[in-house]
Every structure is written in C-alpha cells, then in structure tokens.
Amino acid sequence: MEGAFDDVDAAGFLEIWQHFDADDNGYIEGKELDDFFCHLMKRLGPKEKMTAERVQRVKQRFMSAYDVTADGKLQIHELANLILPLDENFLLVFRREAPLDNSVDFMKIWRKYDVDSSGYISALELKAFLKDLFQKHDKEVASDKLEEYTDTMMKIFDKNKDGCLDLNDLARILALQENFLLQFQMDNSLFPKACSKEERKKDFEKIFDHYDVSKTGALEGAEVDGFVKDMMGLVRPNLTSPELDKLKGILLRHCDVNKDGKIQRNELSLCLGVKPKLS
C-alpha cells in the first residue's frame, strides 16, 4: 500500500470516491470493490501481477484491516483510513478520537452549526465546523485549503445537490453509529407488548439513561432532540430538522406535564405506559 496514493489530496480523494461509488449509495461494494482493488494493484506497479485470485487475496487482506463494520463494504471513513498518506489535515475529518455513538451528541453539534436555525447546514456553516475541528487539533489550515475541504465535503455528502446538508448528510460526515433504539424490539407504543412488566421497566431505564447524558433525571435540549431523532428514525429514516422540531413540540406537549421544557423520568414513563424503578 505504501506509495500507492502518495499524491492524493482532498480533490483527488473526492475523485476516487465518486469513481468507485458508481451507484452513489454511500458504499464501495460488490463489483465496485473489485474494481477499486484492481486499480490499487495497478498503482502499486508492474511487480504486482494482476490475476483475479490475487485481487481477491489483496481485497481480503485490506478489508480485514479496514472494514471496521465488517459488512463487506467500504464506507467513506474506511476508505479515507485506507488511502495513506492522504492530506493529513483533511484526514482529520474522518479520523476522530471515538465514533459518535449517541444522537444527543450529534444534535448538540447540529444545533451549534445550524447557526441560523434554518434546518440545514450551509457551506459557510460547514466551513465553520471544519475550521473548529482543525483548531481543536492545533492544525493551521490556509483559507484556500479550508475552502477546498469545504467544497469537497459538500460534493461528497450533499446527496440531493441543493448546496446544503440536512440531518442525514451530517450524520454521514460524523459517522453517527446505528440508531440506539434498534436494539429493542419495539411496537407502536415503543415497547413490545409481549415483554413482561419487569422487562419493560429495564428497557425503559436503559433508554432513558442513554439519552439523559447530563444525568439530571430529565431530558432537555439536545437530549430531547436525540431521543426524538432516534424514536422517529425507526419509522422515518430520512427525518429532516424541521420535522424533528415539529415532533419535538408534540412530544413536549404530551409529556412535559409541569411545563418546564424538560421531560422528567416519570413524565416519559407515563407517556410510554411504563412504571419506572424507584431510586
């Protein structure tokens, strides 16, 4: 691999991604993946004899190392880690200390950078996000490079090409992990009717504690946002920010009994028909 992509910068990475993610579904998979590893072997030079068997061996070796999700596909973050040495600063966009595994943290970021509360992240707002990211890592990035990075990220992640990022686009940039609520077998009342009361209580406590990031015993602000995002994501995966705000208002009207703008543990349990454990 060493030397195969020495000349790749942000624009070059975009070209590689768009070329091999031919169906634009957010993954390099199947024949796309075979084509990518054929390309890789050609870049490595004539010393690597090209055979179908060798391509499969090379693919297996690298996929075992870089396919973090073990789904047989390359996500964009995995490709960024594979193509080394990619532009060091640009690589920071894809390499963070830990994967983002809580929608509450995601919504905090969304609220921070959707400065005008339009329900979308503009190119200017995305540039502010990238600038803060680099500063956090003590990286000085020239203004022209920052523009290049912003433009590249927009071209990669702005799926409907409207010049803005929606909730789902930013979730892909931040590599937000799978919806937390998917691990629970839920019906329309959020919990499976077949569960015993004790099991329902345990599930409720796990769910509430996951979204109560501040550990105050009440969901507020981004905690409510994150809960609504995941709850509605079970039935509407492409939820928009305006839709989230509308559904958040409905949830607060139904659950926020004391009208303090928060959802207390007992308030949510009443809404869901679950009696919480006594602390």
C-alpha positions in Angstrom: 0.0 0.0 0.0 2.9 2.4 0.8 3.3 4.8 -2.1 0.1 3.8 -3.9 -1.7 7.1 -3.0 1.2 9.4 -2.2 -0.2 12.2 -4.4 -3.8 12.1 -3.2 -5.2 15.3 -1.8 -8.8 16.3 -0.9 -9.8 16.8 -4.5 -8.1 13.5 -5.5 -9.9 11.6 -2.7 -13.2 13.0 -4.0 -12.5 11.8 -7.5 -11.6 8.3 -6.3 -14.7 8.1 -4.1 -17.1 9.3 -6.8 -15.5 7.0 -9.4 -15.7 3.8 -7.4 -19.0 4.5 -5.6 -20.6 4.3 -9.0 -24.2 3.9 -7.8 -23.8 6.8 -5.3 -25.2 4.8 -2.4 -22.5 5.7 0.1 -20.6 2.5 -0.1 -18.0 0.9 -2.4 -19.2 -2.7 -2.6 -19.5 -5.7 -4.9 -18.0 -5.1 -8.4 -17.1 -1.6 -7.3 -14.9 -3.1 -4.6 -13.2 -5.5 -7.1 -12.6 -2.5 -9.4 -11.1 -0.5 -6.6 -8.6 -3.2 -5.7 -7.7 -3.8 -9.3 -7.0 0.0 -9.5 -4.9 -0.3 -6.3 -2.8 -3.1 -7.7 -2.1 -1.2 -10.9 -1.0 1.8 -8.9 1.4 -0.5 -6.9 3.2 -1.2 -10.1 4.1 -4.0 -12.5 5.7 -6.0 -9.8 2.2 -7.0 -8.7 1.0 -9.5 -11.2 -2.7 -9.0 -11.9 -4.8 -12.1 -11.6 -8.4 -12.5 -10.3 -7.2 -14.7 -7.5 -4.5 -12.2 -6.4 -7.0 -9.3 -6.5 -9.3 -11.3 -4.2 -6.4 -12.0 -1.8 -5.4 -8.3 -1.7 -9.0 -7.4 -1.1 -9.4 -9.8 1.7 -6.2 -8.6 3.4 -7.1 -5.0 3.3 -10.8 -5.5 4.1 -9.9 -7.4 7.2 -7.8 -4.4 8.3 -10.0 -1.5 7.2 -13.6 -2.8 7.0 -14.3 -1.8 10.6 -18.0 -2.5 10.4 -17.2 -6.0 8.8 -20.1 -5.6 6.3 -18.0 -6.3 3.2 -18.3 -2.7 2.0 -16.0 0.3 2.2 -17.6 3.3 3.8 -16.1 6.7 3.1 -14.4 6.9 6.5 -12.9 3.4 5.9 -11.6 4.5 2.5 -10.0 7.6 4.0 -8.1 5.5 6.5 -7.0 3.0 3.8 -5.7 5.7 1.4 -2.5 6.8 3.0 -0.8 9.2 3.2 -3.9 11.3 2.4 -3.7 15.0 3.1 -3.1 15.0 6.9 -5.4 17.8 7.7 -8.2 16.6 5.5 -7.9 13.1 7.1 -8.9 14.7 10.5 -12.4 15.0 9.1 -12.6 11.2 9.0 -10.4 10.3 12.0 -11.8 11.3 15.3 -10.9 10.1 18.8 -14.0 7.9 19.1 -17.0 7.1 16.9 -20.1 9.3 17.5 -22.5 6.8 19.1 -25.1 9.0 20.7 -27.7 11.1 18.8 -27.6 13.6 21.7 -24.0 14.5 21.0 -24.9 14.6 17.3 -27.8 17.0 17.9 -25.5 19.3 20.0 -23.3 19.6 17.0 -26.2 20.1 14.7 -27.7 22.9 16.8 -24.3 24.6 17.2 -23.5 24.8 13.5 -27.1 25.4 12.2 -26.5 29.0 13.3 -29.5 30.5 11.6 -31.8 27.6 12.7 -32.8 27.1 9.0 -32.9 23.3 9.4 -29.9 22.9 7.1 -26.1 23.3 7.3 -24.9 25.8 4.6 -21.4 25.8 3.1 -20.5 28.7 5.3 -21.7 26.8 8.4 -19.8 23.7 7.3 -16.7 25.7 6.9 -17.0 26.9 10.5 -17.4 23.3 11.6 -14.2 22.3 9.7 -12.3 25.3 11.0 -13.2 24.4 14.6 -12.2 20.8 14.0 -8.8 21.8 12.8 -8.3 24.3 15.6 -9.2 21.6 18.2 -6.3 19.5 16.8 -4.0 22.6 16.8 -3.8 22.5 13.0 -3.3 25.7 11.0 -5.2 25.4 7.7 -4.8 28.1 5.0 -8.0 29.7 3.8 -7.8 28.3 0.3 -7.3 24.8 1.7 -10.3 25.3 4.0 -12.4 26.3 1.0 -11.2 23.2 -0.9 -12.1 20.9 2.1 -15.5 22.5 2.4 -16.2 22.2 -1.3 -15.0 18.6 -1.3 -17.2 17.7 1.7 -20.2 19.3 0.1 -19.7 17.4 -3.1 -19.4 14.1 -1.2 -22.2 14.4 1.3 -24.8 16.8 -0.2 -26.8 13.9 -1.7 -29.6 16.0 -3.3 -27.1 18.6 -4.5 -29.0 21.6 -3.1 -25.9 23.3 -1.6 -26.9 22.4 2.0 -26.5 19.5 4.3 -29.5 18.0 6.1 -29.6 15.9 9.3 -28.8 12.7 7.3 -25.9 14.3 5.4 -24.2 15.5 8.6 -24.8 12.1 10.3 -22.8 10.5 7.4 -20.0 13.0 7.9 -19.8 12.4 11.6 -20.2 8.6 11.1 -23.0 8.5 13.6 -23.5 4.9 14.8 -26.6 2.9 14.3 -29.8 4.1 15.9 -29.6 3.1 19.6 -33.3 2.1 19.7 -32.9 -0.6 17.1 -31.6 -3.0 19.7 -35.0 -3.0 21.3 -38.0 -4.9 19.7 -40.5 -2.1 19.6 -44.1 -1.7 18.6 -46.1 1.4 18.2 -46.0 2.1 21.9 -42.2 1.9 21.9 -42.0 -1.3 23.8 -43.1 -4.8 22.7 -46.4 -5.9 24.2 -45.1 -9.4 24.7 -42.5 -8.3 27.2 -43.1 -8.7 30.9 -43.6 -5.6 33.0 -40.1 -6.2 34.5 -38.5 -6.4 31.1 -40.3 -3.2 30.0 -39.0 -1.4 33.1 -35.5 -2.5 32.4 -35.7 -1.4 28.7 -37.1 1.9 29.8 -34.3 2.6 32.2 -31.7 1.7 29.6 -33.3 4.0 27.1 -33.8 6.9 29.5 -30.2 6.7 30.8 -28.8 6.6 27.3 -30.4 9.9 26.4 -30.0 11.5 29.8 -26.4 12.4 29.0 -26.3 15.1 31.7 -27.5 12.5 34.3 -30.0 15.0 35.8 -33.0 12.7 35.7 -34.6 14.8 33.0 -34.3 15.1 29.2 -33.8 18.6 27.9 -32.5 20.4 24.8 -30.3 18.2 22.7 -31.3 15.2 24.9 -34.9 15.5 23.7 -33.7 16.1 20.2 -31.6 12.9 20.2 -34.5 10.9 21.6 -37.0 12.2 19.1 -34.5 11.7 16.2 -33.9 8.0 17.1 -37.6 7.3 18.0 -38.9 8.7 14.7 -35.9 7.2 12.8 -37.5 3.8 13.5 -40.3 4.7 11.1 -38.9 7.6 9.1 -35.1 7.2 8.5 -34.9 10.4 6.4 -36.2 12.8 9.1 -35.5 16.5 8.4 -34.6 19.1 11.0 -38.0 21.0 10.6 -39.8 17.7 11.0 -37.8 16.9 14.1 -38.7 20.3 15.6 -42.4 19.7 15.0 -42.3 16.2 16.5 -40.3 17.5 19.5 -43.0 20.1 20.1 -45.7 17.4 20.0 -43.7 15.2 22.5 -43.2 18.1 24.9 -46.9 18.9 24.8 -47.8 15.4 25.6 -45.1 14.5 28.1 -44.0 17.7 29.8 -46.7 17.8 32.5 -45.1 20.5 34.6 -44.3 22.7 31.6 -40.6 23.3 32.5 -39.4 22.5 29.0 -37.9 19.2 30.1 -39.1 15.6 30.2 -38.7 14.1 33.6 -38.1 10.4 34.0 -41.6 9.9 35.5 -43.2 12.1 32.7 -41.7 9.9 30.0 -42.7 6.7 31.8 -46.3 7.9 32.0 -46.3 8.7 28.2 -44.9 5.3 27.4 -47.1 3.5 29.9 -44.1 2.2 31.9 -43.7 2.4 35.7 -40.0 3.3 36.3 -37.9 1.9 39.1 -37.8 3.7 42.3 -34.4 5.2 43.0 
